[in-house]
Amino acid sequence: MTETMIDLPGVIAKSDDTDFLRELIQDAAQRLMDIEVAAVCGAGHGERSPERENQRNHCPGRRLRSNLPRGGYRPRRWDTRAGTIGLNIPKLRKGSYFPTFLEPRRTAEKALMAVIQEAYIHGVSTRAVDDLVRAMGLTGTSKSQVSWLCEEIDERVQVFLNRPLEGDWPFLWLDATYVKLREGGRIVSMAVIVAVAVNADGRREILGIAVMPSEAEAFWSDFLRSLTRRGLRGVQMVISDAHEGLKAAARKILGSGYQRCRVHFQRNLLARVGKANKPVVSAVVKTVFAETDRDQAHARWREVADNLRDRFRDVAKLMDGEGVKRSIRGIDRSRNEHDVLAYMAFDESLRSKLHSTNPLERVNKEIKRRTNVVGIFPNREAVVRLVGALMLEQNDEWAVSRRYMPVEKLTGVCDDAHAATMIAAQ
């Protein structure tokens, strides 16, 4: 059987202090590969066993680990925090073997490494990124290497972000998160827009991303037009936080209805209440959302607003729709009511997925987790590269997961043109 003990005294004896850790890792990795290959073959190296299913390539005269035979191994460089380690990966007669600890990096991880390298080379990385670069052993990277890596990732990301959109997409979620990047010699904050939609087959997909200076109507309109040029159609409702620019753009470009995120609206309500009264107000407002009938929900909304008016005037004003942008005809007192309860127009089985931007919450958290590692991006392209790679992988995960919505209910929604017109009219 393959030996699993490391000759620690021997390693120390033949290595100086600076190389000790590297030698130790190399020896441990080589033995780990021996164990994994033995498990794949069904028997250890040189062991006779009826359970053996595969053989290593024949290696006459097995030599010391530091000078392994050429025919039965494939050399591989492994960059670690202890430095670059030379590995010899065993070859098999049937099939191939690749060590589990050298599992190929996913696209998003490659993108993160590319962005960090690019930031380092252009001298715009923060101290945290500098430390990370040294820890990852990337200081010797050249501009040509970074350029090659970026081109490889950009090609895949751009194909994904510019793919044609086929069929109807009845529900579209939009949200933004902010990152910092260097532009025009200064550091600016940019909005990263992510669009998620459900198709007629009930599956979620990432439709696209964009990096915009702000969330003004003009930028939202440009982004939505880019989606329609790729084939986006059949959108009956857009779900997002309270963005007046987005709401106007969705009405003009998509002709769709609008659902204001219920969760964000409740947070806005409770921000107008003292800490001691938050539980009471929250419980009262939730009675609106407990209604299953659309008309009763609207009636309950107005009843709750009237009951809270004397003690919590600011809460009642927000429920009435006051405090929002004025139109030519004055304030539409029912605007917030209809925006927050728009999801009630659809079948009850769909409502839990439509009343908020929850489908995007996990996505945005992952974006923040990865972008915080970089800190300040060198340019917009680097943001698109990293976020686009993350979205590509998320889209692949959704493609093999359960349907997000039942197909039979979505078929009825897509076929009911009258309902879509009524939702948009709100």
C-alpha positions as a Markdown table, in Angstrom:
| # | Residue | x | y | z |
|---|---|---|---|---|
| 1 | Met | 0.0 | 0.0 | 0.0 |
| 2 | Thr | 1.0 | 3.6 | -0.5 |
| 3 | Glu | 2.8 | 5.1 | 2.5 |
| 4 | Thr | 0.9 | 7.9 | 4.3 |
| 5 | Met | 3.6 | 8.9 | 6.7 |
| 6 | Ile | 5.8 | 11.9 | 5.9 |
| 7 | Asp | 9.5 | 11.5 | 6.8 |
| 8 | Leu | 9.6 | 14.8 | 8.7 |
| 9 | Pro | 13.1 | 14.5 | 10.1 |
| 10 | Gly | 14.4 | 13.6 | 6.6 |
| 11 | Val | 12.7 | 16.6 | 5.0 |
| 12 | Ile | 14.2 | 18.9 | 7.7 |
| 13 | Ala | 17.6 | 17.4 | 7.3 |
| 14 | Lys | 17.8 | 18.0 | 3.6 |
| 15 | Ser | 16.2 | 21.5 | 3.6 |
| 16 | Asp | 17.3 | 24.8 | 5.0 |
| 17 | Asp | 14.8 | 26.9 | 7.0 |
| 18 | Thr | 13.6 | 29.0 | 4.0 |
| 19 | Asp | 12.7 | 25.9 | 2.0 |
| 20 | Phe | 11.3 | 23.7 | 4.8 |
| 21 | Leu | 7.6 | 24.8 | 4.4 |
| 22 | Arg | 7.7 | 24.4 | 0.6 |
| 23 | Glu | 9.3 | 21.0 | 0.8 |
| 24 | Leu | 6.7 | 19.9 | 3.4 |
| 25 | Ile | 3.8 | 21.0 | 1.3 |
| 26 | Gln | 5.3 | 19.4 | -1.8 |
| 27 | Asp | 5.7 | 16.1 | 0.0 |
| 28 | Ala | 2.2 | 16.2 | 1.5 |
| 29 | Ala | 0.6 | 17.1 | -1.9 |
| 30 | Gln | 2.5 | 14.2 | -3.6 |
| 31 | Arg | 1.4 | 11.7 | -1.0 |
| 32 | Leu | -2.2 | 13.0 | -1.2 |
| 33 | Met | -2.2 | 12.4 | -4.9 |
| 34 | Asp | -0.9 | 8.9 | -4.3 |
| 35 | Ile | -3.8 | 8.2 | -2.0 |
| 36 | Glu | -6.3 | 9.7 | -4.4 |
| 37 | Val | -5.0 | 7.7 | -7.4 |
| 38 | Ala | -5.0 | 4.5 | -5.2 |
| 39 | Ala | -8.7 | 5.2 | -4.6 |
| 40 | Val | -9.4 | 5.7 | -8.3 |
| 41 | Cys | -7.5 | 2.5 | -9.3 |
| 42 | Gly | -9.0 | 0.4 | -6.5 |
| 43 | Ala | -5.5 | -0.5 | -5.2 |
| 44 | Gly | -2.2 | 1.1 | -4.2 |
| 45 | His | 0.9 | 1.5 | -6.3 |
| 46 | Gly | 2.4 | -2.0 | -7.0 |
| 47 | Glu | -0.3 | -3.7 | -5.0 |
| 48 | Arg | -2.0 | -6.8 | -6.4 |
| 49 | Ser | -5.7 | -6.8 | -5.8 |
| 50 | Pro | -8.9 | -8.3 | -7.5 |
| 51 | Glu | -10.6 | -5.0 | -6.9 |
| 52 | Arg | -8.2 | -3.0 | -9.1 |
| 53 | Glu | -10.0 | -1.2 | -11.9 |
| 54 | Asn | -7.2 | 0.8 | -13.4 |
| 55 | Gln | -3.4 | 1.0 | -13.6 |
| 56 | Arg | -0.8 | 3.8 | -13.5 |
| 57 | Asn | 1.4 | 4.2 | -16.5 |
| 58 | His | 4.3 | 1.8 | -16.2 |
| 59 | Cys | 7.2 | 3.5 | -14.5 |
| 60 | Pro | 10.3 | 1.2 | -14.5 |
| 61 | Gly | 12.7 | 1.9 | -11.7 |
| 62 | Arg | 10.7 | 4.1 | -9.5 |
| 63 | Arg | 13.0 | 6.9 | -8.2 |
| 64 | Leu | 13.0 | 9.3 | -5.3 |
| 65 | Arg | 10.1 | 11.7 | -5.1 |
| 66 | Ser | 12.4 | 14.6 | -5.9 |
| 67 | Asn | 13.2 | 12.9 | -9.2 |
| 68 | Leu | 10.1 | 11.0 | -10.4 |
| 69 | Pro | 10.2 | 9.1 | -13.7 |
| 70 | Arg | 9.1 | 11.0 | -16.7 |
| 71 | Gly | 6.8 | 8.4 | -18.3 |
| 72 | Gly | 4.3 | 8.0 | -15.5 |
| 73 | Tyr | 3.9 | 11.6 | -14.4 |
| 74 | Arg | 2.9 | 14.9 | -15.8 |
| 75 | Pro | 4.7 | 18.0 | -14.3 |
| 76 | Arg | 2.6 | 20.9 | -13.0 |
| 77 | Arg | 3.5 | 24.2 | -11.3 |
| 78 | Trp | 1.4 | 25.0 | -8.2 |
| 79 | Asp | 1.5 | 28.6 | -6.9 |
| 80 | Thr | 1.0 | 28.7 | -3.2 |
| 81 | Arg | 1.6 | 31.2 | -0.4 |
| 82 | Ala | 4.8 | 29.3 | 0.4 |
| 83 | Gly | 6.0 | 29.9 | -3.2 |
| 84 | Thr | 5.8 | 27.9 | -6.4 |
| 85 | Ile | 5.9 | 24.2 | -5.9 |
| 86 | Gly | 6.6 | 21.6 | -8.6 |
| 87 | Leu | 4.2 | 18.7 | -8.6 |
| 88 | Asn | 4.2 | 15.4 | -10.6 |
| 89 | Ile | 0.7 | 14.3 | -11.3 |
| 90 | Pro | 0.4 | 10.6 | -11.9 |
| 91 | Lys | -0.8 | 9.3 | -15.2 |
| 92 | Leu | -3.4 | 6.5 | -15.6 |
| 93 | Arg | -3.6 | 4.0 | -18.4 |
| 94 | Lys | -7.4 | 4.5 | -18.7 |
| 95 | Gly | -8.8 | 8.0 | -18.4 |
| 96 | Ser | -7.1 | 10.8 | -16.6 |
| 97 | Tyr | -6.6 | 12.0 | -13.0 |
| 98 | Phe | -6.6 | 15.6 | -11.7 |
| 99 | Pro | -5.9 | 16.3 | -8.0 |
| 100 | Thr | -8.9 | 17.6 | -6.1 |
| 101 | Phe | -6.9 | 20.3 | -4.4 |
| 102 | Leu | -6.0 | 21.7 | -7.9 |
| 103 | Glu | -9.6 | 21.9 | -9.1 |
| 104 | Pro | -9.7 | 24.4 | -12.0 |
| 105 | Arg | -10.7 | 27.8 | -10.9 |
| 106 | Arg | -14.3 | 28.9 | -11.7 |
| 107 | Thr | -14.9 | 31.8 | -14.0 |
| 108 | Ala | -15.7 | 34.2 | -11.2 |
| 109 | Glu | -12.5 | 33.3 | -9.4 |
| 110 | Lys | -10.5 | 33.9 | -12.5 |
| 111 | Ala | -12.2 | 37.2 | -13.0 |
| 112 | Leu | -11.5 | 38.3 | -9.4 |
| 113 | Met | -7.8 | 37.4 | -9.9 |
| 114 | Ala | -7.7 | 39.3 | -13.2 |
| 115 | Val | -9.2 | 42.4 | -11.6 |
| 116 | Ile | -6.8 | 42.3 | -8.7 |
| 117 | Gln | -3.9 | 41.8 | -11.0 |
| 118 | Glu | -5.0 | 44.6 | -13.3 |
| 119 | Ala | -5.5 | 47.0 | -10.3 |
| 120 | Tyr | -2.0 | 46.1 | -9.0 |
| 121 | Ile | -0.3 | 46.6 | -12.4 |
| 122 | His | -2.0 | 50.0 | -12.9 |
| 123 | Gly | -1.0 | 51.1 | -9.4 |
| 124 | Val | -4.6 | 51.8 | -8.3 |
| 125 | Ser | -5.0 | 49.0 | -5.7 |
| 126 | Thr | -5.5 | 49.7 | -2.1 |
| 127 | Arg | -3.3 | 48.5 | 0.7 |
| 128 | Ala | -5.6 | 45.5 | 1.3 |
| 129 | Val | -5.3 | 44.5 | -2.3 |
| 130 | Asp | -1.5 | 44.9 | -2.2 |
| 131 | Asp | -1.4 | 42.5 | 0.7 |
| 132 | Leu | -3.7 | 40.1 | -1.1 |
| 133 | Val | -1.5 | 40.2 | -4.2 |
| 134 | Arg | 1.6 | 39.3 | -2.2 |
| 135 | Ala | -0.3 | 36.5 | -0.4 |
| 136 | Met | -1.4 | 35.1 | -3.7 |
| 137 | Gly | 2.0 | 35.3 | -5.2 |
| 138 | Leu | 0.9 | 37.5 | -8.1 |
| 139 | Thr | 3.6 | 40.2 | -7.9 |
| 140 | Gly | 5.5 | 38.7 | -10.8 |
| 141 | Thr | 2.6 | 39.0 | -13.2 |
| 142 | Ser | 3.2 | 40.9 | -16.4 |
| 143 | Lys | 0.9 | 43.2 | -18.3 |
| 144 | Ser | 0.8 | 40.7 | -21.2 |
| 145 | Gln | -0.3 | 37.9 | -18.8 |
| 146 | Val | -3.1 | 40.0 | -17.4 |
| 147 | Ser | -4.2 | 41.1 | -20.8 |
| 148 | Trp | -4.4 | 37.4 | -22.0 |
| 149 | Leu | -6.4 | 36.4 | -18.9 |
| 150 | Cys | -8.8 | 39.4 | -19.3 |
| 151 | Glu | -9.4 | 38.6 | -22.9 |
| 152 | Glu | -10.3 | 35.0 | -22.1 |
| 153 | Ile | -12.8 | 36.0 | -19.4 |
| 154 | Asp | -14.2 | 39.0 | -21.3 |
| 155 | Glu | -15.1 | 36.8 | -24.3 |
| 156 | Arg | -17.2 | 34.5 | -22.3 |
| 157 | Val | -18.8 | 37.3 | -20.3 |
| 158 | Gln | -19.7 | 39.4 | -23.3 |
| 159 | Val | -21.3 | 36.4 | -25.1 |
| 160 | Phe | -23.4 | 35.8 | -22.0 |
| 161 | Leu | -24.4 | 39.4 | -21.6 |
| 162 | Asn | -25.3 | 39.9 | -25.2 |
| 163 | Arg | -27.1 | 36.7 | -25.9 |
| 164 | Pro | -30.5 | 36.9 | -27.7 |
| 165 | Leu | -33.6 | 36.8 | -25.4 |
| 166 | Glu | -36.3 | 34.6 | -26.7 |
| 167 | Gly | -39.9 | 34.2 | -25.7 |
| 168 | Asp | -42.0 | 36.2 | -23.1 |
| 169 | Trp | -40.5 | 37.4 | -19.8 |
| 170 | Pro | -43.6 | 38.4 | -17.8 |
| 171 | Phe | -41.8 | 39.5 | -14.6 |
| 172 | Leu | -38.6 | 41.5 | -14.4 |
| 173 | Trp | -36.6 | 42.4 | -11.2 |
| 174 | Leu | -34.2 | 45.3 | -11.2 |
| 175 | Asp | -31.9 | 46.5 | -8.5 |
| 176 | Ala | -28.7 | 48.4 | -8.1 |
| 177 | Thr | -25.6 | 48.2 | -5.8 |
| 178 | Tyr | -22.7 | 50.6 | -5.7 |
| 179 | Val | -19.0 | 50.1 | -6.3 |
| 180 | Lys | -16.1 | 52.5 | -6.4 |
| 181 | Leu | -13.8 | 52.8 | -9.4 |
| 182 | Arg | -11.3 | 55.2 | -10.8 |
| 183 | Glu | -12.4 | 57.3 | -13.7 |
| 184 | Gly | -10.9 | 60.6 | -15.1 |
| 185 | Gly | -8.2 | 60.6 | -12.5 |
| 186 | Arg | -10.6 | 60.5 | -9.5 |
| 187 | Ile | -12.5 | 57.9 | -7.5 |
| 188 | Val | -16.2 | 57.8 | -8.2 |
| 189 | Ser | -19.2 | 55.7 | -7.1 |
| 190 | Met | -21.1 | 53.9 | -9.8 |
| 191 | Ala | -24.3 | 52.0 | -9.8 |
| 192 | Val | -24.1 | 48.3 | -10.9 |
| 193 | Ile | -27.5 | 47.4 | -12.3 |
| 194 | Val | -28.6 | 43.7 | -12.4 |
| 195 | Ala | -31.7 | 42.5 | -14.3 |
| 196 | Val | -33.3 | 39.2 | -13.4 |
| 197 | Ala | -36.4 | 37.9 | -15.1 |
| 198 | Val | -38.7 | 34.8 | -15.2 |
| 199 | Asn | -39.5 | 33.3 | -18.6 |
| 200 | Ala | -42.6 | 31.5 | -19.7 |
| 201 | Asp | -41.1 | 28.2 | -18.6 |
| 202 | Gly | -40.9 | 29.4 | -15.0 |
| 203 | Arg | -37.1 | 29.7 | -14.9 |
| 204 | Arg | -35.1 | 32.6 | -13.7 |
| 205 | Glu | -32.3 | 34.1 | -15.7 |
| 206 | Ile | -29.8 | 37.0 | -15.4 |
| 207 | Leu | -30.7 | 39.1 | -18.4 |
| 208 | Gly | -27.9 | 41.7 | -18.1 |
| 209 | Ile | -25.9 | 44.1 | -16.1 |
| 210 | Ala | -24.8 | 47.7 | -16.6 |
| 211 | Val | -22.5 | 50.2 | -14.8 |
| 212 | Met | -24.2 | 53.6 | -14.7 |
| 213 | Pro | -23.2 | 56.9 | -13.1 |
| 214 | Ser | -26.6 | 57.3 | -11.4 |
| 215 | Glu | -30.1 | 55.9 | -11.4 |
| 216 | Ala | -31.6 | 58.7 | -13.4 |
| 217 | Glu | -34.4 | 58.0 | -15.9 |
| 218 | Ala | -32.1 | 58.5 | -18.9 |
| 219 | Phe | -29.7 | 55.8 | -17.8 |
| 220 | Trp | -32.5 | 53.4 | -16.9 |
| 221 | Ser | -34.1 | 54.0 | -20.3 |
| 222 | Asp | -30.8 | 53.2 | -22.1 |
| 223 | Phe | -30.4 | 50.0 | -20.1 |
| 224 | Leu | -34.0 | 48.8 | -20.8 |
| 225 | Arg | -33.7 | 49.7 | -24.5 |
| 226 | Ser | -30.6 | 47.5 | -24.7 |
| 227 | Leu | -32.6 | 44.6 | -23.3 |
| 228 | Thr | -35.4 | 45.2 | -25.8 |
| 229 | Arg | -33.0 | 45.2 | -28.7 |
| 230 | Arg | -31.8 | 41.8 | -27.6 |
| 231 | Gly | -35.4 | 40.5 | -27.6 |
| 232 | Leu | -37.0 | 41.3 | -24.2 |
| 233 | Arg | -40.8 | 41.3 | -24.6 |
| 234 | Gly | -44.0 | 40.4 | -22.8 |
| 235 | Val | -43.0 | 42.1 | -19.5 |
| 236 | Gln | -46.1 | 42.6 | -17.4 |
| 237 | Met | -44.5 | 43.9 | -14.3 |
| 238 | Val | -41.2 | 45.3 | -13.1 |
| 239 | Ile | -40.3 | 44.8 | -9.5 |
| 240 | Ser | -37.8 | 47.1 | -7.8 |
| 241 | Asp | -37.2 | 49.5 | -5.0 |
| 242 | Ala | -38.7 | 53.1 | -5.1 |
| 243 | His | -36.9 | 54.6 | -8.2 |
| 244 | Glu | -39.0 | 57.2 | -9.9 |
| 245 | Gly | -36.6 | 57.2 | -12.9 |
| 246 | Leu | -37.0 | 53.4 | -13.3 |
| 247 | Lys | -40.7 | 53.5 | -12.9 |
| 248 | Ala | -41.0 | 56.1 | -15.7 |
| 249 | Ala | -38.6 | 54.3 | -17.9 |
| 250 | Ala | -40.4 | 51.0 | -17.5 |
| 251 | Arg | -43.7 | 52.6 | -18.4 |
| 252 | Lys | -42.3 | 54.2 | -21.5 |
| 253 | Ile | -40.0 | 51.5 | -22.8 |
| 254 | Leu | -41.7 | 48.3 | -21.7 |
| 255 | Gly | -45.3 | 49.5 | -21.2 |
| 256 | Ser | -45.4 | 47.4 | -18.0 |
| 257 | Gly | -46.8 | 47.7 | -14.6 |
| 258 | Tyr | -44.7 | 48.5 | -11.5 |
| 259 | Gln | -44.3 | 46.8 | -8.1 |
| 260 | Arg | -42.6 | 48.6 | -5.4 |
| 261 | Cys | -40.6 | 46.2 | -3.1 |
| 262 | Arg | -42.9 | 45.6 | -0.1 |
| 263 | Val | -39.9 | 44.8 | 2.2 |
| 264 | His | -38.2 | 48.1 | 1.4 |
| 265 | Phe | -41.5 | 50.0 | 1.8 |
| 266 | Gln | -42.0 | 48.5 | 5.3 |
| 267 | Arg | -38.5 | 49.6 | 6.2 |
| 268 | Asn | -39.2 | 53.1 | 5.0 |
| 269 | Leu | -42.4 | 53.2 | 7.1 |
| 270 | Leu | -40.7 | 52.0 | 10.3 |
| 271 | Ala | -37.9 | 54.5 | 9.8 |
| 272 | Arg | -40.6 | 57.2 | 10.6 |
| 273 | Val | -41.5 | 55.5 | 14.0 |
| 274 | Gly | -39.7 | 55.5 | 17.3 |
| 275 | Lys | -38.0 | 52.3 | 18.4 |
| 276 | Ala | -40.6 | 51.6 | 21.1 |
| 277 | Asn | -43.5 | 51.8 | 18.6 |
| 278 | Lys | -41.9 | 49.8 | 15.7 |
| 279 | Pro | -43.4 | 46.4 | 16.7 |
| 280 | Val | -46.9 | 47.8 | 17.0 |
| 281 | Val | -46.8 | 49.7 | 13.7 |
| 282 | Ser | -45.2 | 46.7 | 11.9 |
| 283 | Ala | -47.9 | 44.3 | 13.2 |
| 284 | Val | -50.7 | 46.6 | 12.1 |
| 285 | Val | -49.3 | 47.2 | 8.6 |
| 286 | Lys | -48.8 | 43.5 | 8.1 |
| 287 | Thr | -52.5 | 42.9 | 8.4 |
| 288 | Val | -52.8 | 44.6 | 5.0 |
| 289 | Phe | -50.6 | 42.0 | 3.4 |
| 290 | Ala | -52.4 | 39.1 | 5.2 |
| 291 | Glu | -55.5 | 39.8 | 3.0 |
| 292 | Thr | -55.8 | 37.4 | 0.1 |
| 293 | Asp | -58.5 | 39.4 | -1.8 |
| 294 | Arg | -57.2 | 42.4 | -3.8 |
| 295 | Asp | -60.1 | 44.7 | -3.0 |
| 296 | Gln | -60.1 | 43.8 | 0.7 |
| 297 | Ala | -56.3 | 44.5 | 0.8 |
| 298 | His | -56.8 | 48.0 | -0.7 |
| 299 | Ala | -59.7 | 48.7 | 1.8 |
| 300 | Arg | -57.5 | 47.5 | 4.7 |
| 301 | Trp | -54.7 | 49.7 | 3.5 |
| 302 | Arg | -56.9 | 52.8 | 3.7 |
| 303 | Glu | -58.3 | 51.7 | 7.1 |
| 304 | Val | -54.8 | 51.2 | 8.6 |
| 305 | Ala | -53.7 | 54.6 | 7.3 |
| 306 | Asp | -56.7 | 56.3 | 8.9 |
| 307 | Asn | -56.1 | 54.5 | 12.2 |
| 308 | Leu | -52.5 | 55.5 | 12.4 |
| 309 | Arg | -53.1 | 59.1 | 11.3 |
| 310 | Asp | -53.5 | 60.6 | 14.7 |
| 311 | Arg | -50.5 | 59.0 | 16.5 |
| 312 | Phe | -48.2 | 58.4 | 13.5 |
| 313 | Arg | -48.8 | 61.2 | 11.0 |
| 314 | Asp | -45.6 | 60.5 | 9.0 |
| 315 | Val | -46.5 | 56.9 | 8.5 |
| 316 | Ala | -50.0 | 57.8 | 7.3 |
| 317 | Lys | -48.6 | 60.3 | 4.9 |
| 318 | Leu | -46.3 | 57.7 | 3.4 |
| 319 | Met | -49.2 | 55.3 | 3.0 |
| 320 | Asp | -51.3 | 58.0 | 1.4 |
| 321 | Gly | -48.5 | 58.7 | -1.1 |
| 322 | Glu | -47.4 | 62.0 | 0.3 |
| 323 | Gly | -43.8 | 63.0 | 0.3 |
| 324 | Val | -43.3 | 61.7 | -3.3 |
| 325 | Lys | -42.5 | 63.6 | -6.3 |
| 326 | Arg | -45.3 | 65.9 | -7.5 |
| 327 | Ser | -46.8 | 65.6 | -10.9 |
| 328 | Ile | -48.4 | 68.3 | -13.0 |
| 329 | Arg | -51.8 | 67.5 | -11.5 |
| 330 | Gly | -50.5 | 67.5 | -7.9 |
| 331 | Ile | -49.9 | 64.6 | -5.6 |
| 332 | Asp | -51.4 | 61.2 | -6.4 |
| 333 | Arg | -52.5 | 60.2 | -2.9 |
| 334 | Ser | -52.9 | 56.5 | -3.9 |
| 335 | Arg | -49.6 | 56.1 | -5.7 |
| 336 | Asn | -47.8 | 54.2 | -3.0 |
| 337 | Glu | -50.9 | 52.1 | -2.2 |
| 338 | His | -51.2 | 50.8 | -5.8 |
| 339 | Asp | -47.4 | 50.4 | -6.2 |
| 340 | Val | -47.0 | 48.3 | -3.1 |
| 341 | Leu | -50.1 | 46.2 | -3.8 |
| 342 | Ala | -49.7 | 45.7 | -7.5 |
| 343 | Tyr | -48.7 | 42.0 | -7.0 |
| 344 | Met | -52.3 | 41.3 | -5.7 |
| 345 | Ala | -53.5 | 41.4 | -9.4 |
| 346 | Phe | -51.9 | 38.1 | -10.0 |
| 347 | Asp | -52.7 | 34.5 | -8.9 |
| 348 | Glu | -52.1 | 33.8 | -5.3 |
| 349 | Ser | -49.5 | 31.2 | -6.0 |
| 350 | Leu | -47.3 | 33.8 | -7.6 |
| 351 | Arg | -47.6 | 36.6 | -5.1 |
| 352 | Ser | -44.9 | 35.4 | -2.7 |
| 353 | Lys | -42.3 | 35.8 | -5.5 |
| 354 | Leu | -43.6 | 39.1 | -6.8 |
| 355 | His | -44.0 | 41.4 | -3.8 |
| 356 | Ser | -40.3 | 42.1 | -3.3 |
| 357 | Thr | -36.8 | 42.1 | -4.8 |
| 358 | Asn | -35.8 | 39.1 | -2.7 |
| 359 | Pro | -34.7 | 37.2 | -5.8 |
| 360 | Leu | -31.9 | 39.7 | -6.2 |
| 361 | Glu | -30.9 | 40.0 | -2.5 |
| 362 | Arg | -28.6 | 36.9 | -2.5 |
| 363 | Val | -27.2 | 38.0 | -5.9 |
| 364 | Asn | -26.4 | 41.5 | -4.6 |
| 365 | Lys | -24.8 | 40.1 | -1.4 |
| 366 | Glu | -22.5 | 37.9 | -3.5 |
| 367 | Ile | -21.6 | 40.9 | -5.7 |
| 368 | Lys | -20.8 | 43.0 | -2.6 |
| 369 | Arg | -18.7 | 40.1 | -1.1 |
| 370 | Arg | -16.5 | 39.9 | -4.2 |
| 371 | Thr | -16.3 | 43.6 | -5.0 |
| 372 | Asn | -15.3 | 44.5 | -1.5 |
| 373 | Val | -12.2 | 42.3 | -2.0 |
| 374 | Val | -11.1 | 44.7 | -4.8 |
| 375 | Gly | -12.1 | 47.9 | -3.1 |
| 376 | Ile | -11.4 | 50.3 | -5.9 |
| 377 | Phe | -11.7 | 49.1 | -9.5 |
| 378 | Pro | -9.3 | 50.3 | -12.1 |
| 379 | Asn | -12.1 | 51.0 | -14.7 |
| 380 | Arg | -15.7 | 50.1 | -15.7 |
| 381 | Glu | -14.5 | 47.2 | -17.8 |
| 382 | Ala | -13.1 | 45.5 | -14.7 |
| 383 | Val | -16.4 | 45.9 | -12.9 |
| 384 | Val | -18.3 | 44.3 | -15.8 |
| 385 | Arg | -15.7 | 41.5 | -16.0 |
| 386 | Leu | -16.0 | 40.5 | -12.3 |
| 387 | Val | -19.8 | 41.0 | -11.9 |
| 388 | Gly | -20.5 | 39.5 | -15.3 |
| 389 | Ala | -18.5 | 36.4 | -14.4 |
| 390 | Leu | -20.5 | 36.1 | -11.1 |
| 391 | Met | -23.8 | 36.4 | -13.0 |
| 392 | Leu | -22.7 | 33.9 | -15.6 |
| 393 | Glu | -22.1 | 31.3 | -12.8 |
| 394 | Gln | -25.4 | 32.2 | -11.0 |
| 395 | Asn | -27.3 | 31.8 | -14.2 |
| 396 | Asp | -25.8 | 28.3 | -14.7 |
| 397 | Glu | -26.9 | 27.3 | -11.2 |
| 398 | Trp | -30.4 | 28.5 | -11.9 |
| 399 | Ala | -30.5 | 26.6 | -15.2 |
| 400 | Val | -30.2 | 23.2 | -13.4 |
| 401 | Ser | -32.3 | 24.1 | -10.3 |
| 402 | Arg | -36.1 | 23.8 | -9.8 |
| 403 | Arg | -38.5 | 26.1 | -11.7 |
| 404 | Tyr | -39.0 | 29.4 | -9.8 |
| 405 | Met | -42.7 | 29.6 | -10.8 |
| 406 | Pro | -45.3 | 27.1 | -12.0 |
| 407 | Val | -45.5 | 26.9 | -15.8 |
| 408 | Glu | -49.3 | 26.5 | -15.9 |
| 409 | Lys | -49.8 | 29.8 | -13.9 |
| 410 | Leu | -47.3 | 31.7 | -16.1 |
| 411 | Thr | -49.0 | 30.4 | -19.3 |
| 412 | Gly | -52.3 | 32.0 | -18.1 |
| 413 | Val | -50.5 | 35.2 | -17.3 |
| 414 | Cys | -48.8 | 35.4 | -20.7 |
| 415 | Asp | -52.0 | 34.7 | -22.5 |
| 416 | Asp | -54.1 | 37.3 | -20.6 |
| 417 | Ala | -53.4 | 40.4 | -22.5 |
| 418 | His | -56.2 | 42.3 | -20.8 |
| 419 | Ala | -54.7 | 41.7 | -17.3 |
| 420 | Ala | -51.3 | 43.0 | -18.6 |
| 421 | Thr | -53.0 | 46.2 | -19.9 |
| 422 | Met | -54.7 | 46.8 | -16.6 |
| 423 | Ile | -51.5 | 46.3 | -14.6 |
| 424 | Ala | -49.7 | 48.8 | -16.9 |
| 425 | Ala | -52.6 | 51.3 | -16.6 |
| 426 | Gln | -52.0 | 51.5 | -12.8 |
